[in-house]
Amino acid sequence: MVILHVKHGDENLFLYETSVSNKTDVVIRELVAVYNGRLKIQRLCMEIEELAEHGTMLPQEMIGLNDDQIEELKLTDVWAEKCIPMGGFNFNKDPLLRRNGRQPNEHMCKVLANAMTDAKAMIDKKLVKDAKPLKLKDVEEALNILRGAVTIVYPMKLPPHDTIQMEFANMEDLAGTQASKEVIEPSKAQLWFAGRQVLPGKLLSEYLGSNDKTKVVVKLNQLGEGPPAREQVISEQVRRQMMADAHRRQEELRWL
């Protein structure tokens, strides 16, 4: 199996194992699924941290309002009593006024924290250094770990408008957020190898050759971003060492 070292710009993302006999359409689709899946897990972990601190998300019409404003407008969080965390809660007001302040108890917070630690480890960029490929099923398993932990803490589920619940249902609205700029639309995805775009409708072997036991660097981006910068032939560390050796040799010659 060929190992694809997937990068976005100069950022190392993950290793992916595939075959040069696979169609480029399939490979690109799978790489984008893993790429976007990693982003979803990162977004979920950020929101679950807030969930563990400040409880479920307020209805849209109440977000950003203080207690006096909510009382004046006679607004009520009808989901607060329906979505109580297992074991009860402590009140911890959300300074951002996004969540209802009903923090799960310490034990339930640990359940969420452990799930986040496990999920993050499964998609960590450190896997590249450890030469461990990332599979789509690994991403799905990490999502299931997070989903399972949230279900344990909130057996009645979260409010349908909660960002976490919407992420799990693949109904997240990222419009106007930084996250929307990071996600790659499958229909606009582009894969590059050695400065050359890997086009759909071909076999991967047309770009990588027939050797299935190799490792190559590929870059993933989106239509409109243009071709990414080509990889350096030598690493920065090796370049500096070569310059130091050349300087030392020059000094030696000067004293001869």
Salt bridges, closest charged atoms under 4 A:
ASP10 OD1 - LYS219 NZ 3.74
GLU11 OE2 - LYS125 NZ 2.84
GLU47 OE2 - ARG98 NH2 3.03
GLU47 OE1 - ARG99 NH2 2.79
GLU49 OE2 - LYS120 NZ 3.36
ASP67 OD1 - LYS93 NZ 3.59
GLU81 OE2 - ARG102 NH2 2.77
GLU106 OE2 - LYS110 NZ 3.93
ASP162 OD2 - ARG99 NH1 3.03
GLU167 OE1 - LYS40 NZ 2.94
GLU167 OE2 - ARG43 NE 2.70
GLU172 OE2 - LYS40 NZ 3.17
GLU172 OE2 - ARG43 NH2 3.48
GLU185 OE2 - LYS188 NZ 3.80
GLU206 OE1 - LYS202 NZ 3.96
GLU231 OE1 - LYS7 NZ 3.15
GLU231 OE2 - LYS219 NZ 3.04
GLU236 OE2 - ARG239 NH2 2.39
GLU236 OE2 - ARG240 NE 3.26
ASP245 OD1 - ARG248 NH2 2.49
GLU251 OE1 - ARG254 NH2 2.95
GLU252 OE1 - ARG249 NH1 3.56
